[in-house]
Amino acid sequence: MMLDDLSLFVCIVESGSLNAAAGKLGMPAATLTRRLQKLEQALGCRLLHRSARRMQPTGEGWQYFERCRPLLASLQQATASLDAELNRPAGAVRVLAPITLAGVLYREAWGSFLSRYPDIQLELRLANEREDLLALGADLALRVGELPDSQLGQRLLGWGHTMLVASPGYLARAPKLQTPNDLARQTLLIAEPMHTWRLRHDNGETMTLRPDGQVR
């Protein structure tokens, strides 16, 4: 806080008066006076001679002004440079994503992202298992399906639909399949992370299954 007050003091001296400095800083003159008095109390000396007509730095005030002005200017330059650096997208970004989702639906997105942000190194960790984002030090993850309650920020990117399919060759030799219950007698391929299947009939009727597959 003292650093802020020193900056105000330098502005007062450069502006030539409290009112001019208050106008430049966009704060009431009374607030600026109170901040100046607080600084003088912290330093244990008077920095300005103030009267109704004029304002002039004391000997200690000139000394502080001459020493603080270049330091504050240097600090402002360093802060501006740091702000520009922090606001420039750069560095490594680690993304967790399902294999199919990352490779098919977002294939073009990766290229356009890197073209827009050439200083970013993109690391894609592709796996259908729902891996722990924090444990792997990832910055973000693409997820499919319902998500558990979490303190992590979430954003819906879109909707997707899955279909239950079989090859004609399999259907020709497999047990007869007429209702969802007949799936229990079928050879199933379970893809992570879709452990639960929600089937919907054309008439709107739905059914939820947690199938056991020969291949997972």
Rosetta blueprint (number, residue, H / E / L):
1 M L
2 M H
3 L H
4 D H
5 D H
6 L H
7 S H
8 L H
9 F H
10 V H
11 C H
12 I H
13 V H
14 E H
15 S H
16 G L
17 S L
18 L H
19 N H
20 A H
21 A H
22 A H
23 G H
24 K H
25 L H
26 G L
27 M L
28 P L
29 A H
30 A H
31 T H
32 L H
33 T H
34 R H
35 R H
36 L H
37 Q H
38 K H
39 L H
40 E H
41 Q H
42 A H
43 L H
44 G L
45 C L
46 R L
47 L L
48 L E
49 H E
50 R E
51 S L
52 A L
53 R L
54 R L
55 M E
56 Q E
57 P E
58 T L
59 G H
60 E H
61 G H
62 W H
63 Q H
64 Y H
65 F H
66 E H
67 R H
68 C H
69 R H
70 P H
71 L H
72 L H
73 A H
74 S H
75 L H
76 Q H
77 Q H
78 A H
79 T H
80 A H
81 S H
82 L H
83 D H
84 A H
85 E H
86 L H
87 N L
88 R L
89 P L
90 A L
91 G E
92 A E
93 V E
94 R E
95 V E
96 L E
97 A E
98 P L
99 I H
100 T H
101 L H
102 A H
103 G H
104 V H
105 L H
106 Y L
107 R H
108 E H
109 A H
110 W H
111 G H
112 S H
113 F H
114 L H
115 S H
116 R H
117 Y L
118 P L
119 D L
120 I E
121 Q E
122 L E
123 E E
124 L E
125 R E
126 L E
127 A L
128 N L
129 E L
130 R L
131 E L
132 D L
133 L L
134 L L
135 A L
136 L L
137 G L
138 A L
139 D L
140 L E
141 A E
142 L L
143 R L
144 V L
145 G L
146 E L
147 L L
148 P L
149 D L
150 S L
151 Q L
152 L L
153 G L
154 Q L
155 R L
156 L L
157 L L
158 G L
159 W L
160 G L
161 H L
162 T L
163 M L
164 L L
165 V L
166 A L
167 S L
168 P H
169 G H
170 Y H
171 L H
172 A H
173 R H
174 A L
175 P L
176 K L
177 L L
178 Q L
179 T L
180 P H
181 N H
182 D H
183 L H
184 A H
185 R H
186 Q L
187 T L
188 L L
189 L E
190 I L
191 A L
192 E L
193 P L
194 M L
195 H L
196 T L
197 W E
198 R E
199 L E
200 R E
201 H L
202 D L
203 N L
204 G L
205 E L
206 T E
207 M E
208 T E
209 L E
210 R L
211 P L
212 D L
213 G L
214 Q L
215 V E
216 R L
